[in-house]
Amino acid sequence: MTQHERPSQEEFDNSARWYKSVTPKYTLDWYVKWVASVFVLSAMSIRGIMELAPYDLGLSIIGVTLWLWVSLLWKDRALIVLNSVGLLFLIKTFVMSIIQ
């Protein structure tokens, strides 16, 4: 096999040289996790710009809520705790910003 040839499916399946995702693709949770990741990364990209803080908070709430949904679909307790607590912190910040 030359450097640019694709391996046969059998070579790919039996090799440790290629990274193989264990997550099923194109399922509901797959789409939700990618949309959630886009929201979280968008929020992170504007973090630190004071004029955009409300957008950061809104994007973060949406992204973390979607990740919480994925973690519930996966029944992954660590992700459920992480995203639940993160969402509580974000909602607290949102409520405090409305009160002030």
N, C-alpha and C positions, 0 to 999 in steps of 0.2 A: 504494500500500500504506500503510495506517495504521500507527501506532506499535505496535499490539498484534497485527497480523495475522501469521500465519506465512508465510514466503516459500514460493514454489513450490519443488519439488525442483530444478528447473533453475536458478532464481535462487540457491539455496543452493549448488549445485555450482559455479557460475561466479563466485561472489563471494569476495572476500578479507575481507569484514567479519565473517564468522562463523568461529569457531575450529572446525576439523575435526580430530578425532583421527586419527592415522595408525595407531594400534595396533588390530589386530583385536579385536573385543569378543566376550565369552562363549566364549573358547577356554580350554584348560587354563591356559596361562600368564597369561591375564587374571585368572582366579580366584585363582591362586597369588600373583600380585603384589599383589592387593588384600588377601588374608588376611595376607601378609607385612607389608604396610604397616600394617595394624591392630596386629599384634604389635609392630612397631618403635615406632609412635606410643604404644602403651600403655606400653611400657618407658620411653620418654622422658617420659611424663606423671608417672611416679613417681620419676624420677631425682632424687637429692638428698634423698630421705627415707630416712635410714639404716636404719630398721626394715624397709623394703621392698627393700633392696638385692638380696637373693637372688631376689626376683620380677623385679626389673629385669633381672638377669643372665639368668634363665631365659627371659623374654619376648624379650630381645635375641638370645639364641642361636637361638631358634626363628625369629624374624623374619629374621635375617641368613642362616640356613640356607635358608629358603624363597626369599629374594632370590638366593642363590647358585644355587639350582635354576633360577630364572627366567633368570638371566644365562647359564647353560649352555644352556638351551633357545634363547635368543636368539643364542648364540655371540658375545656382546659381551665382548671381552677386558677392557675397562676395568672393567666391572661384575664380571667374574669375579675380577680382581685385587683390587678394592675389597672385595668380600664375602668372598673367601678369606682375605685378611689380617685383615679385621675379625673373622671367625669364629675365626681362630687367637688373636687377642688375647682374645676373650671366653672361649674354652676355657682359655687360660692362666690367666685370672682365676678361672674356675670351679675349676680344679685347685688353684690356690693357696689358695682359700677352703676347700677340703676338707682340705688338708694342715694348715692352721693350726688 
